[in-house]
Amino acid sequence: MSKTMVLVFFMVLWYIGTSLGVGTMKIRMDIRIGHGYDLHRLATVEEGGGTMVIGGIPIEAEIGPIAHSDGDAVLHAITDAILSAIGEPDIGQLFPDTDPKYKDADSSTFLVEAVQRANEGGWAIGNVDITVICDQPKIGPYREQSCTNIQKIIAAPVNIKGKTREGFGQGKAIEVHVVALVQRGSQA
Ligand SMILES: [Zn+2]
């Protein structure tokens, strides 16, 4: 191959490259995190507690959450983490507990709405990390089922860790911390 042919070959490659935008276009990855937190007091039915539900999975327990909706603290905290990451109003603003529409509401509808808002903004959920602090009932036996259910809604890896208060305090409550990562590509 002569030098001229080599030169022409590379010029053609350069032309194809620039016409496809290669070299001039840069894809930038936007990554954000959001933190969500929720707490519900737990009580017997007589005391006003509802059915215990963790990440969309109902659990047989003597005590359940006192809440306007179904009181699923895990789904509430994930919803807030995602909304926070994408800069949307929080769960209390979007789904006020004074609105009769949300009485005994299935909290997965809140999470579905948060994911939809994320997707509309071009965001995909990267992963979600959850810590549940609860002495009773034990959430360990339901962790896998709960993870699978949440993964179906958010289409991303989910991890749940269960903790107790190590006997500190007498409060019957479920407390949940969540960190969610969202990502989207944008043309720089
Ligand atoms: Zn809540």
Boltz pocket constraint, residues with backbone or C-beta under 6 A from the ligand:
constraints:
  - pocket:
      binder: B
      contacts: [[A, 38], [A, 39], [A, 40], [A, 67], [A, 71], [A, 72], [A, 73], [A, 76]]
      max_distance: 6.0
